[in-house]
Amino acid sequence: MTTREELIDGLQLVLREGLRTTQGFTPEDWAYQVHDEGGGWSAKQLYCHLASSAEITPGFIGAMSQAPADQNVVAGFDIDSFNAQGVSKYAAMGEKELLDAFKTQHEKVIAFVRGMPDEQLQQQRRFAYLSAPVADIMQTVLVLHGMYHIYSAQSRPLI
């Protein structure tokens, strides 16, 4: 199982790399389409998605903890609609403001994880295809997924 410290380290990596990899972004970099699912997202939209995902995490984890262990907590969930709402919430922000929100929301998740009871981190839950302790689900959904998007946002074709 992912430990609290490993989860915090991973979230700090997402935060650090998200800020580092965008330091030299130009307006063209922010507008570049780097994700092709759901009609495609620009680098900016990926960061809107990451900020939004971090923002809803404490409430979602609280709700997940109340669900039966064998219940898929995202069954019937329209992920495309959810993602579109999250992206639209942050889309009007300028890039600096968006990165500030990205930073703030990830710092809040880190503080939330620090305060989570061990029992909650260890609870066995089901999230889509994952049946694992909550800490492992968070590691997958927030850290691995976040890093994938961060490195996608900085990718450009080699010419």
Helices and strands as residue ranges (DSSP letters): H 4-21, H 27-31, E 33-35, G 37-39, E 41-42, H 43-66, H 79-90, H 95-115, H 118-122, E 124-127, E 130-133, H 134-138, I 139-144, H 145-153
